[in-house]
Amino acid sequence: MSFFPGKDPRPGDAPACDAIERVIVPRTSDIGGFSVRRALPSAQRRMVGPFIFLDHMGPAEFRAGQGIDVRPHPHIGLATVTYLFDGQIMHRDSLGSVAAITPGAVNWMTAGRGIAHSERTAPDHRVAGEPLHGLQCWVALPVAQEEGAPGFAHHGANELPTETHEGKTVRVVAGTFLGLTSPVDPGWDTLFADVALEAGAKLPLDAEAEERAIYLVSGEVDIAGDRFEAGRLLVFKPGDRITVTALTPARLVVVGGAAMDGPRHIWWNFVSSRQERIEQAKADWKAGRFDAVPGESEFIPLPE
């Protein structure tokens, strides 16, 4: 999603164990009849590895005739990563890509020097209404790739390595985790895994990723004697081996990777290592210099 009116929370949360560097409570807003929780960026942490943006959408239940309609909008300097737990979103972009995002699949859209896209509920999915629940993340691009060609990759749920063992189901969306390696090529050391845990199941987190965090989608977990509830981003200190124990059935995502090659500026839908590049993107969108999304006549104007 490209618009979020919520404010940053005040720093502070329940005490965390020594292995945890930050506990981030997302700021929450209502957008079009469903809640969105934004965990990154926050006042406490701007990025985890290349992840510069993490939104948790829903869960929501749309009634008949309802859905989402995110009109065409632009991006530069990042890759958008849309991953659903429930429902469907139809993606269209200025490259001509058209793809239905379904649970367990991933859309990895690389903006590079510039791309525009829309996200909508398809007409046939509005007839009876349906749920929507998922994540949208932005992954910053390395400086050398910020002005590269835009691209789009879709990987179905059956293409992403998945394993169920000892009460946990792990699907690796990007990178390598617990011996499973994703076919997604982010162009940077990146980790993204979707994990479902039965009550009592344990998830080991080794220290291979330079920066790592978990976002707890549902349920409650224990880490070194401390209890954490859903809707928390737990950022871990580097180098520690950690075990997450599910106190109830739980779902979480593991995100991280190598620290980015320098700070990033972020404004609206634009990310760049250079502030002047952000200004140029603003001017380009306002002047209509981005390629259009085929089949779309609407667009989101530049915020004033």
Order of alpha helices (4+ residues) and beta strands (2+ residues): beta-beta-beta-beta-beta-beta-beta-beta-beta-beta-beta-beta-beta-beta-beta-beta-beta-beta-beta-beta-beta-beta-beta-beta-beta-beta-alpha
